[in-house]
Each structure stands twice: as structure tokens, then as C-alpha cells.
Amino acid sequence: MNRKIGMVSSIINLVSVLLFALCMLTKFDFGSYLICMFIAFSFVPMISAFCNECDVARKTAGYSAMIFAGVYAVIILIVYFAQVTAVRLDGLNQQAMQIIDYSKFGLFFSYDLLGYGIMALSTFFAGLTIQPQNNSDKVLKWLLVVHGIFFVSCLIMPMLGLFSAEMQGSEWIGILVLEFWCIYFTPIGFLSYLHFKSTPA
């Protein structure tokens, strides 16, 4: 069962990341927000599967990865559920929209970056749990660990006020950054699937 959960969640994560990239390119905002929720839904069991299979000496890293995955999911689900409900349906006033609307680069945008920073911490610790058995495992391990670098930028950038709705080309800059992330994270989902598939049942 644990192996199957790891495999299925990895595939869902992979497909969700690809769909997220497609929705951004086609400027289908509702689709982007909805898909991001499924990235979170699939990420938690995927990371939990890494934690489950690691040996006792790596359990601290595994538990850390799992807890950070849960924190990431909570933040991201709050941000994007707000986008597909309150922002889209409730006719909020300008002040409320400035805070909640992701595209305004306000508080919820900062929360979003924080969420992905916490996700990066989760992948860093998940990478530490892997004892590579083949070349694809080695690549997966380093992709997960190096992804942890994003924690620093995601944490610091909102504090520096680098993003604002008035910034010229801000929308395209945001899309390019997220597309780069999708390109980076796509092989993680695929290699995670291969990893769990090769794990003894």
C-alpha cells in the first residue's frame, strides 16, 4: 500500500505540475489556482512515502520533510482556495482584493512564496532520506536537496518588497519564474515515481 501511494501521488504531482505550466502559458488563472491545490494534495503523500521507507538513522529528516510538507499544503490551500472562491465570486472591495488577490502581489502573494519556501525545506529533508540504489535515485536525491535553495529566496523576497502590481512586466516575470520552477520540478515527480516503482513491495 505504501509503495502504491508513493507511485500514485508522484504521478498526480507530475501531471499537476505539467498542467500548471500549461495553464500559466494560456493565462487560464482559475485552472492554475485549482491545479496548485492538487500539487499540494499529491505532495504530502509523496513526501510521506519517502519518510516511511527511510531507515531509522534518517527518520528525523523524514519526519521534518513530512511536517514541512503539511505546513506547505495548509498555506497553499488557503491561498488558492481563496482565489477560486472569495476573489472570483464575492465581489470584494479594493482593499480586500489588494490583500487577498494573488495577482495584486499583496499579502496572499507573500504567503504563496512562503508556502513554496516551506515546500523547498520539505524537499531538502526528503532528499536526505534517500539512499540511492541507481543513477535515477542519485539524480532525484540531488534535485530534492538542491530544490531546498529556493527556501532562502522565497523567504527573503517578500520582505524586500521586490514584487508589486506597478512593476513593469511583473506578470511575465512571475510567469517565467514559475515556468522555470515547473521545468525543475517535473523530473522530481517522474523520478519519484520510478523510485517507488523500484522499491520492493
KOLGU-188147 format. One record per residue (C-alpha): residue in three letters; x, y, z. Coordinates in pm, 1 decimal, decimal comma. Each point is the difference from the previous one (the first is absolute). Layout:
<sites>
<site code="ALA" xx="X" yy="Y" zz="Z"/>
...
</sites>
This chain:
<sites>
<site code="MET" xx="0,0" yy="0,0" zz="0,0"/>
<site code="ASN" xx="275,6" yy="248,9" zz="92,8"/>
<site code="ARG" xx="178,4" yy="-66,3" zz="-328,2"/>
<site code="LYS" xx="-319,7" yy="49,9" zz="-200,4"/>
<site code="ILE" xx="-78,6" yy="324,6" zz="180,5"/>
<site code="GLY" xx="348,8" yy="125,5" zz="-80,8"/>
<site code="MET" xx="-36,6" yy="-93,7" zz="-366,3"/>
<site code="VAL" xx="-349,4" yy="144,3" zz="-44,3"/>
<site code="SER" xx="74,3" yy="323,3" zz="184,1"/>
<site code="SER" xx="318,6" yy="46,9" zz="-204,8"/>
<site code="ILE" xx="-192,0" yy="-37,1" zz="-326,2"/>
<site code="ILE" xx="-274,0" yy="237,6" zz="116,5"/>
<site code="ASN" xx="267,7" yy="249,2" zz="100,8"/>
<site code="LEU" xx="173,9" yy="-32,4" zz="-336,3"/>
<site code="VAL" xx="-321,9" yy="47,5" zz="-197,8"/>
<site code="SER" xx="-105,0" yy="291,2" zz="221,0"/>
<site code="VAL" xx="330,4" yy="181,2" zz="-52,3"/>
<site code="LEU" xx="-27,3" yy="-44,9" zz="-377,6"/>
<site code="LEU" xx="-360,1" yy="124,4" zz="-1,1"/>
<site code="PHE" xx="100,1" yy="294,6" zz="218,4"/>
<site code="ALA" xx="265,4" yy="97,6" zz="-254,4"/>
<site code="LEU" xx="-252,8" yy="-29,4" zz="-282,6"/>
<site code="CYS" xx="-263,2" yy="206,4" zz="182,0"/>
<site code="MET" xx="250,3" yy="278,3" zz="61,5"/>
<site code="LEU" xx="105,0" yy="10,1" zz="-364,7"/>
<site code="THR" xx="-363,7" yy="22,3" zz="-108,9"/>
<site code="LYS" xx="-80,8" yy="251,4" zz="277,5"/>
<site code="PHE" xx="-272,2" yy="-226,1" zz="139,7"/>
<site code="ASP" xx="20,8" yy="136,6" zz="354,1"/>
<site code="PHE" xx="-282,6" yy="-206,1" zz="147,9"/>
<site code="GLY" xx="164,5" yy="-315,7" zz="-132,0"/>
<site code="SER" xx="337,6" yy="104,7" zz="139,3"/>
<site code="TYR" xx="-141,6" yy="59,6" zz="345,8"/>
<site code="LEU" xx="-199,0" yy="-323,0" zz="2,2"/>
<site code="ILE" xx="293,8" yy="-208,3" zz="-121,4"/>
<site code="CYS" xx="227,2" yy="148,0" zz="267,7"/>
<site code="MET" xx="-232,7" yy="-150,3" zz="257,7"/>
<site code="PHE" xx="53,6" yy="-342,9" zz="-153,5"/>
<site code="ILE" xx="376,4" yy="51,3" zz="6,0"/>
<site code="ALA" xx="-39,7" yy="43,7" zz="375,7"/>
<site code="PHE" xx="-241,2" yy="-293,7" zz="33,6"/>
<site code="SER" xx="247,6" yy="-231,8" zz="-173,7"/>
<site code="PHE" xx="315,1" yy="141,4" zz="157,4"/>
<site code="VAL" xx="-90,0" yy="-98,8" zz="356,2"/>
<site code="PRO" xx="-46,1" yy="-375,4" zz="-64,0"/>
<site code="MET" xx="300,7" yy="-3,1" zz="-233,0"/>
<site code="ILE" xx="223,3" yy="141,9" zz="271,8"/>
<site code="SER" xx="-162,1" yy="-225,5" zz="259,9"/>
<site code="ALA" xx="96,1" yy="-298,9" zz="-214,2"/>
<site code="PHE" xx="364,2" yy="111,9" zz="5,4"/>
<site code="CYS" xx="-19,7" yy="31,1" zz="377,7"/>
<site code="ASN" xx="-157,0" yy="-342,7" zz="36,4"/>
<site code="GLU" xx="272,1" yy="-184,2" zz="-189,5"/>
<site code="CYS" xx="304,9" yy="165,7" zz="155,1"/>
<site code="ASP" xx="203,7" yy="-179,2" zz="265,0"/>
<site code="VAL" xx="8,3" yy="93,7" zz="367,2"/>
<site code="ALA" xx="317,3" yy="207,9" zz="-35,8"/>
<site code="ARG" xx="-180,6" yy="229,4" zz="-246,8"/>
<site code="LYS" xx="-338,2" yy="19,8" zz="172,1"/>
<site code="THR" xx="61,7" yy="351,1" zz="134,7"/>
<site code="ALA" xx="48,0" yy="123,5" zz="-355,6"/>
<site code="GLY" xx="-306,3" yy="-196,1" zz="-109,1"/>
<site code="TYR" xx="-223,4" yy="137,8" zz="273,8"/>
<site code="SER" xx="125,8" yy="352,3" zz="-68,9"/>
<site code="ALA" xx="-78,9" yy="-41,0" zz="-369,8"/>
<site code="MET" xx="-348,1" yy="-128,4" zz="78,6"/>
<site code="ILE" xx="-83,2" yy="277,2" zz="247,0"/>
<site code="PHE" xx="126,9" yy="273,7" zz="-230,5"/>
<site code="ALA" xx="-205,3" yy="-157,9" zz="-280,9"/>
<site code="GLY" xx="-310,2" yy="32,2" zz="215,6"/>
<site code="VAL" xx="76,0" yy="363,1" zz="83,9"/>
<site code="TYR" xx="54,1" yy="75,4" zz="-369,5"/>
<site code="ALA" xx="-329,7" yy="-163,9" zz="-91,8"/>
<site code="VAL" xx="-196,7" yy="199,1" zz="257,9"/>
<site code="ILE" xx="142,9" yy="333,2" zz="-117,7"/>
<site code="ILE" xx="-43,1" yy="-76,5" zz="-369,6"/>
<site code="LEU" xx="-353,9" yy="-133,8" zz="38,0"/>
<site code="ILE" xx="-104,3" yy="313,7" zz="189,1"/>
<site code="VAL" xx="152,6" yy="226,2" zz="-266,1"/>
<site code="TYR" xx="-144,3" yy="-175,2" zz="-302,7"/>
<site code="PHE" xx="-334,9" yy="-91,3" zz="150,3"/>
<site code="ALA" xx="-43,1" yy="371,8" zz="64,6"/>
<site code="GLN" xx="77,4" yy="70,4" zz="-367,2"/>
<site code="VAL" xx="-261,1" yy="-242,4" zz="-136,0"/>
<site code="THR" xx="-266,8" yy="103,4" zz="251,4"/>
<site code="ALA" xx="9,9" yy="343,9" zz="164,5"/>
<site code="VAL" xx="207,6" yy="179,3" zz="-264,1"/>
<site code="ARG" xx="-196,4" yy="-146,5" zz="-290,4"/>
<site code="LEU" xx="-352,1" yy="5,7" zz="142,8"/>
<site code="ASP" xx="-44,0" yy="242,8" zz="287,1"/>
<site code="GLY" xx="45,6" yy="343,7" zz="-159,7"/>
<site code="LEU" xx="246,0" yy="116,4" zz="265,1"/>
<site code="ASN" xx="87,2" yy="366,2" zz="39,3"/>
<site code="GLN" xx="332,7" yy="136,4" zz="-120,1"/>
<site code="GLN" xx="170,7" yy="-18,8" zz="337,6"/>
<site code="ALA" xx="-99,9" yy="-362,0" zz="52,0"/>
<site code="MET" xx="106,9" yy="-88,4" zz="-353,5"/>
<site code="GLN" xx="339,6" yy="159,1" zz="59,1"/>
<site code="ILE" xx="52,6" yy="-237,0" zz="290,7"/>
<site code="ILE" xx="-156,9" yy="-320,7" zz="-130,7"/>
<site code="ASP" xx="34,8" yy="14,9" zz="-378,6"/>
<site code="TYR" xx="316,2" yy="-190,3" zz="-90,8"/>
<site code="SER" xx="50,6" yy="209,7" zz="-314,5"/>
<site code="LYS" xx="26,5" yy="322,7" zz="203,2"/>
<site code="PHE" xx="329,6" yy="-114,8" zz="157,3"/>
<site code="GLY" xx="-140,4" yy="68,3" zz="346,2"/>
<site code="LEU" xx="-13,9" yy="-204,8" zz="319,1"/>
<site code="PHE" xx="-128,1" yy="-321,2" zz="-157,6"/>
<site code="PHE" xx="271,1" yy="16,2" zz="-266,3"/>
<site code="SER" xx="253,5" yy="20,2" zz="282,3"/>
<site code="TYR" xx="-169,0" yy="-294,8" zz="169,9"/>
<site code="ASP" xx="26,1" yy="-189,1" zz="-327,8"/>
<site code="LEU" xx="375,2" yy="58,8" zz="-15,9"/>
<site code="LEU" xx="28,8" yy="-102,9" zz="363,6"/>
<site code="GLY" xx="-187,8" yy="-319,7" zz="-80,2"/>
<site code="TYR" xx="234,6" yy="-89,3" zz="-282,6"/>
<site code="GLY" xx="294,2" yy="82,8" zz="223,5"/>
<site code="ILE" xx="-129,1" yy="-250,5" zz="254,2"/>
<site code="MET" xx="-46,0" yy="-248,3" zz="-284,4"/>
<site code="ALA" xx="367,2" yy="47,7" zz="-84,9"/>
<site code="LEU" xx="94,2" yy="-82,7" zz="358,7"/>
<site code="SER" xx="-211,6" yy="-312,6" zz="-24,9"/>
<site code="THR" xx="172,8" yy="-118,0" zz="-316,6"/>
<site code="PHE" xx="340,4" yy="71,4" zz="153,5"/>
<site code="PHE" xx="-70,4" yy="-232,1" zz="290,9"/>
<site code="ALA" xx="-168,9" yy="-254,5" zz="-227,3"/>
<site code="GLY" xx="316,1" yy="-11,2" zz="-208,4"/>
<site code="LEU" xx="200,2" yy="-81,5" zz="310,3"/>
<site code="THR" xx="-212,8" yy="-310,2" zz="59,3"/>
<site code="ILE" xx="88,5" yy="-159,7" zz="-333,6"/>
<site code="GLN" xx="270,2" yy="-263,0" zz="-18,0"/>
<site code="PRO" xx="57,6" yy="-23,2" zz="-376,6"/>
<site code="GLN" xx="-22,9" yy="-346,0" zz="-152,3"/>
<site code="ASN" xx="51,9" yy="110,7" zz="-360,3"/>
<site code="ASN" xx="81,8" yy="303,8" zz="-212,5"/>
<site code="SER" xx="-356,2" yy="130,5" zz="-9,0"/>
<site code="ASP" xx="-9,1" yy="-7,5" zz="380,5"/>
<site code="LYS" xx="322,2" yy="200,9" zz="9,2"/>
<site code="VAL" xx="-148,0" yy="263,4" zz="-230,4"/>
<site code="LEU" xx="-322,9" yy="6,5" zz="201,5"/>
<site code="LYS" xx="188,1" yy="42,4" zz="326,4"/>
<site code="TRP" xx="195,5" yy="299,0" zz="-127,0"/>
<site code="LEU" xx="-300,6" yy="160,0" zz="-167,0"/>
<site code="LEU" xx="-186,2" yy="-16,3" zz="330,9"/>
<site code="VAL" xx="291,3" yy="128,8" zz="205,6"/>
<site code="VAL" xx="91,2" yy="282,1" zz="-238,7"/>
<site code="HIS" xx="-366,5" yy="100,7" zz="-19,0"/>
<site code="GLY" xx="41,0" yy="95,6" zz="364,5"/>
<site code="ILE" xx="193,0" yy="307,3" zz="-114,5"/>
<site code="PHE" xx="-331,8" yy="154,6" zz="-104,0"/>
<site code="PHE" xx="-85,8" yy="33,4" zz="369,0"/>
<site code="VAL" xx="237,2" yy="293,5" zz="41,6"/>
<site code="SER" xx="-128,5" yy="201,3" zz="-295,6"/>
<site code="CYS" xx="-365,8" yy="-76,0" zz="72,7"/>
<site code="LEU" xx="43,1" yy="113,6" zz="359,7"/>
<site code="ILE" xx="199,6" yy="315,8" zz="-68,0"/>
<site code="MET" xx="-157,1" yy="141,0" zz="-318,7"/>
<site code="PRO" xx="-335,2" yy="98,6" zz="155,8"/>
<site code="MET" xx="185,1" yy="177,2" zz="281,7"/>
<site code="LEU" xx="194,5" yy="204,9" zz="-253,2"/>
<site code="GLY" xx="-313,4" yy="106,5" zz="-186,3"/>
<site code="LEU" xx="140,5" yy="-109,7" zz="-334,3"/>
<site code="PHE" xx="-343,8" yy="-62,4" zz="-150,6"/>
<site code="SER" xx="-276,7" yy="253,4" zz="-50,8"/>
<site code="ALA" xx="-296,1" yy="40,2" zz="-233,7"/>
<site code="GLU" xx="156,1" yy="320,8" zz="-135,8"/>
<site code="MET" xx="324,7" yy="-168,3" zz="-101,7"/>
<site code="GLN" xx="36,0" yy="-0,5" zz="-377,8"/>
<site code="GLY" xx="-27,3" yy="-349,3" zz="-145,7"/>
<site code="SER" xx="-77,2" yy="-146,4" zz="342,7"/>
<site code="GLU" xx="-252,4" yy="-247,9" zz="-139,4"/>
<site code="TRP" xx="242,6" yy="-146,5" zz="-252,3"/>
<site code="ILE" xx="283,6" yy="-7,0" zz="251,4"/>
<site code="GLY" xx="-222,2" yy="-199,7" zz="234,1"/>
<site code="ILE" xx="-99,3" yy="-239,6" zz="-278,1"/>
<site code="LEU" xx="361,5" yy="-54,5" zz="-105,9"/>
<site code="VAL" xx="107,3" yy="-72,7" zz="357,0"/>
<site code="LEU" xx="-281,8" yy="-250,6" zz="46,8"/>
<site code="GLU" xx="63,8" yy="-163,4" zz="-337,1"/>
<site code="PHE" xx="363,4" yy="-45,1" zz="102,5"/>
<site code="TRP" xx="-119,9" yy="-161,2" zz="321,8"/>
<site code="CYS" xx="-225,9" yy="-234,3" zz="-198,8"/>
<site code="ILE" xx="290,8" yy="-100,6" zz="-223,3"/>
<site code="TYR" xx="207,2" yy="-71,9" zz="310,1"/>
<site code="PHE" xx="-269,6" yy="-186,0" zz="192,4"/>
<site code="THR" xx="-135,8" yy="-214,8" zz="-284,8"/>
<site code="PRO" xx="283,7" yy="-255,1" zz="15,8"/>
<site code="ILE" xx="-43,6" yy="-24,2" zz="377,8"/>
<site code="GLY" xx="-349,5" yy="-140,5" zz="-44,9"/>
<site code="PHE" xx="112,8" yy="-236,7" zz="-274,5"/>
<site code="LEU" xx="310,0" yy="-123,2" zz="182,7"/>
<site code="SER" xx="-198,1" yy="-38,5" zz="321,8"/>
<site code="TYR" xx="-239,5" yy="-228,4" zz="-186,3"/>
<site code="LEU" xx="292,8" yy="-207,6" zz="-128,6"/>
<site code="HIS" xx="147,2" yy="-7,6" zz="348,9"/>
<site code="PHE" xx="-314,9" yy="-135,3" zz="162,1"/>
<site code="LYS" xx="-62,7" yy="-237,8" zz="-289,4"/>
<site code="SER" xx="340,9" yy="-158,5" zz="55,1"/>
<site code="THR" xx="-52,7" yy="-24,8" zz="375,3"/>
<site code="PRO" xx="-73,7" yy="-356,2" zz="114,9"/>
<site code="ALA" xx="-367,7" yy="-45,2" zz="86,0"/>
</sites>
